[in-house]
Amino acid sequence: MSLLDRITMNPEVCGGRPCIRGMRIRVKDVLDLLAAKVPEAEILEDFPYLEAEDIQACIEYAAAQADHPVLLSA
């Protein structure tokens, strides 16, 4: 199982936004916590249904989303 398999999108869950394993915790929520320098251990304590691999999957998902072609105009 790839880490990215942990990221799910369902139109009936959080409006189709990327979530973790079908739960109502969005990838963006986890990334916002990490950006605010909340330690991973604290995130896992506050959200006991999350796993360390879920946090890593969010980071991997964000990295993949940032890797897109850039079109330059002449």
N, CA and C of each residue as an Amber inpcrd file, in Angstrom:
protein
   222
   0.8370000  -1.1770000   0.0000000   0.0000000   0.0000000   0.0000000
   0.8830000   1.2420000   0.0000000   0.6710000   2.0940000  -0.9720000
   1.3860000   3.3580000  -1.0590000   0.8320000   4.3280000  -0.0210000
   1.6600000   5.2210000   0.4630000   1.1700000   6.2330000   1.3960000
   0.0400000   7.0480000   0.7780000   0.1360000   7.2980000  -0.5100000
  -0.9040000   8.1000000  -1.1670000  -2.2520000   7.3930000  -1.2010000
  -2.2660000   6.0770000  -1.0080000  -3.5340000   5.3540000  -0.9350000
  -4.3290000   5.7510000   0.3060000  -3.6590000   6.3710000   1.2750000
  -4.3330000   6.8290000   2.4910000  -5.1500000   8.1000000   2.2380000
  -4.8710000   8.7810000   1.1430000  -5.5810000  10.0160000   0.8090000
  -6.7690000   9.6590000  -0.0690000  -7.9480000  10.0450000   0.3940000
  -9.1700000   9.7070000  -0.3330000  -9.9400000  10.9780000  -0.6720000
 -10.7180000  10.8890000  -1.7330000 -11.5940000  11.9890000  -2.1440000
 -12.9610000  11.4040000  -2.4520000 -13.9410000  11.8680000  -1.7230000
 -15.3110000  11.3930000  -1.8710000 -16.2090000  12.6230000  -1.8740000
 -17.0290000  12.7890000  -2.9030000 -17.8800000  13.9830000  -2.9680000
 -18.8040000  14.1280000  -1.7550000 -19.0390000  13.0460000  -1.0310000
 -19.9400000  13.0940000   0.1180000 -19.2120000  13.3120000   1.4440000
 -17.8840000  13.4390000   1.3760000 -17.0840000  13.6710000   2.5870000
 -16.2870000  14.9600000   2.3790000 -16.5630000  15.9540000   3.1840000
 -15.8560000  17.2460000   3.1330000 -15.8770000  17.8630000   1.7350000
 -16.9900000  17.6990000   1.0590000 -17.1420000  18.3150000  -0.2640000
 -16.1740000  17.8060000  -1.3090000 -15.6540000  16.6050000  -1.1170000
 -14.7420000  16.0210000  -2.0990000 -13.2890000  16.4370000  -1.9150000
 -13.0160000  17.2160000  -0.8890000 -11.6340000  17.6180000  -0.6350000
 -10.8210000  16.4090000  -0.1660000  -9.5130000  16.4270000  -0.4190000
  -8.6740000  15.3060000  -0.0060000  -8.7070000  15.1110000   1.5080000
  -9.0180000  13.8830000   1.9220000  -9.1200000  13.5240000   3.3400000
  -8.2360000  12.3190000   3.6170000  -8.1230000  12.0030000   4.8840000
  -7.3200000  10.8620000   5.2900000  -8.2230000   9.6600000   5.5260000
  -7.9850000   8.6210000   4.7630000  -8.6670000   7.3280000   4.8970000
 -10.1780000   7.4570000   5.0340000 -10.7840000   8.3540000   4.2900000
 -12.2380000   8.4810000   4.2820000 -12.8160000   9.1810000   5.4970000
 -11.9550000   9.5890000   6.4170000 -12.4360000  10.2860000   7.6140000
 -12.6380000  11.7610000   7.2840000 -13.2310000  12.4720000   8.1870000
 -13.4930000  13.8910000   7.9770000 -12.3570000  14.7690000   8.4810000
 -11.1490000  14.2970000   8.3010000  -9.9750000  15.1230000   8.5840000
  -9.2830000  15.3590000   7.2520000  -9.2290000  16.6380000   6.8790000
  -8.7050000  16.9780000   5.5580000  -7.1850000  17.0350000   5.5680000
  -6.6040000  16.7640000   4.4180000  -5.1580000  16.8890000   4.2450000
  -4.7370000  18.3040000   4.6320000  -5.5070000  19.2860000   4.2060000
  -5.1880000  20.6800000   4.5080000  -5.1230000  20.9350000   6.0110000
  -6.0010000  20.3200000   6.7720000  -5.9910000  20.5090000   8.2260000
  -4.6680000  20.0380000   8.8220000  -4.2090000  18.8880000   8.3880000
  -2.9390000  18.3440000   8.8960000  -1.7830000  19.2280000   8.4490000
  -1.7960000  19.6630000   7.1940000  -0.7240000  20.5230000   6.6970000
  -0.7090000  21.8620000   7.4250000  -1.8900000  22.4020000   7.7320000
  -1.9550000  23.6540000   8.4900000  -1.3300000  23.4910000   9.8730000
  -1.6000000  22.3670000  10.5160000  -1.0010000  22.1100000  11.8290000
   0.5190000  22.0030000  11.7290000   0.9970000  21.2980000  10.7240000
   2.4400000  21.1750000  10.5410000   3.0640000  22.5310000  10.2290000
   2.3970000  23.3330000   9.4110000   2.9080000  24.6660000   9.0740000
   2.9580000  25.5720000  10.3040000   2.0610000  25.3280000  11.2540000
   2.0380000  26.0980000  12.5000000   3.0340000  25.5400000  13.5170000
   3.8600000  24.6040000  13.0760000   4.9070000  23.9910000  13.8900000
   4.3730000  23.1700000  15.0650000   3.1700000  22.6130000  14.8840000
   2.6490000  21.6950000  15.8900000   3.4010000  20.3760000  15.7140000
   4.0160000  19.8730000  16.7570000   4.7790000  18.6180000  16.6300000
   3.8750000  17.4450000  16.2290000   4.4510000  16.5480000  15.4440000
   3.7060000  15.3680000  14.9920000   3.1230000  14.6000000  16.1720000
   3.8840000  14.4660000  17.2390000   3.4030000  13.7290000  18.4180000
   2.1520000  14.3870000  19.0000000   2.1040000  15.7000000  18.9800000
   0.9310000  16.4100000  19.5030000  -0.2840000  16.2200000  18.5910000
  -0.0600000  16.2220000  17.2900000  -1.1520000  15.9790000  16.3360000
  -1.7290000  14.5850000  16.5730000  -0.8520000  13.6080000  16.7240000
  -1.3040000  12.2330000  16.9380000  -2.0200000  12.0810000  18.2770000
  -1.6190000  12.8530000  19.2610000  -2.2830000  12.8090000  20.5590000
  -3.6730000  13.4560000  20.4830000  -3.7530000  14.5750000  19.7620000
  -5.0330000  15.2890000  19.6410000  -6.0300000  14.5610000  18.7430000
  -5.5050000  13.7910000  17.7960000  -6.3460000  13.0460000  16.8510000
  -5.9390000  11.5710000  16.9240000  -6.4000000  10.8540000  17.9400000
  -5.9170000   9.4880000  18.1800000  -6.2360000   8.4950000  17.0640000
  -7.1520000   8.8360000  16.1790000  -7.4760000   7.9390000  15.0600000
  -6.5180000   8.1300000  13.8940000  -5.6360000   9.1250000  13.9690000
  -4.6080000   9.2940000  12.9390000  -3.4010000   8.4390000  13.2720000
  -2.6670000   8.0850000  12.2460000  -1.4290000   7.3240000  12.3880000
  -0.2920000   8.1460000  11.8010000   0.9190000   7.8640000  12.2270000
   2.0800000   8.6040000  11.7260000   2.1520000   8.5390000  10.1980000
   1.7690000   7.4130000   9.6310000   1.7840000   7.2610000   8.1770000
   0.7900000   8.2120000   7.5020000  -0.2840000   8.5660000   8.1940000
  -1.2520000   9.5130000   7.6430000  -0.6170000  10.8890000   7.4760000
   0.1620000  11.2870000   8.4630000   0.8300000  12.5900000   8.3860000
   1.8370000  12.5890000   7.2510000   2.5970000  11.5130000   7.1330000
   3.5630000  11.4060000   6.0410000   2.8420000  11.4150000   4.6890000
   1.6910000  10.7710000   4.6160000   0.9180000  10.7480000   3.3710000
   0.4790000  12.1540000   2.9870000   0.1060000  12.9690000   3.9650000
  -0.2980000  14.3550000   3.6840000   0.8630000  15.1420000   3.0890000
   2.0430000  14.9480000   3.6560000   3.2260000  15.6450000   3.1460000
   3.5390000  15.1820000   1.7240000   3.4720000  13.8710000   1.5090000
   3.7430000  13.3270000   0.1740000   2.7110000  13.8320000  -0.8330000
   1.4520000  13.8940000  -0.4240000   0.3830000  14.3880000  -1.2990000
   0.6510000  15.8510000  -1.6730000   1.0050000  16.6680000  -0.6950000
   1.2770000  18.0810000  -0.9540000   2.4540000  18.2420000  -1.9110000
   3.4880000  17.4400000  -1.7270000   4.6500000  17.5030000  -2.6080000
   4.2710000  17.1360000  -4.0320000   3.4360000  16.1200000  -4.1810000
   2.9960000  15.7040000  -5.5210000   2.1530000  16.7940000  -6.1750000
   1.3230000  17.4750000  -5.3960000   0.4800000  18.5400000  -5.9400000
   1.3150000  19.7390000  -6.3830000   2.4260000  19.9720000  -5.7130000
   3.2840000  21.1040000  -6.0520000   4.1470000  20.8250000  -7.2770000
   4.2300000  19.5780000  -7.6930000   5.0670000  19.1940000  -8.8280000
   4.2260000  19.1330000 -10.0910000   4.0430000  20.2990000 -10.6870000
   3.2730000  20.3630000 -11.9150000   4.0450000  21.1700000 -12.9550000
   3.7460000  20.9550000 -14.2240000   4.4850000  21.6920000 -15.2610000
   4.2050000  23.1910000 -15.1740000   5.2000000  23.9570000 -15.4770000
   5.0650000  25.4150000 -15.5290000   5.1780000  25.8340000 -16.9860000
   4.1700000  26.5330000 -17.4590000   4.1740000  27.0030000 -18.8390000
   4.7110000  28.4230000 -18.8690000   5.7180000  28.6140000 -19.6480000
   6.3210000  29.9380000 -19.7880000   5.8920000  30.5400000 -21.1140000
   5.5210000  31.7890000 -21.0890000   5.1570000  32.4500000 -22.3370000
   6.3620000  33.2160000 -22.8640000   6.4640000  33.2290000 -24.1530000
   7.6300000  33.8790000 -24.7740000   7.3940000  35.3450000 -24.9970000
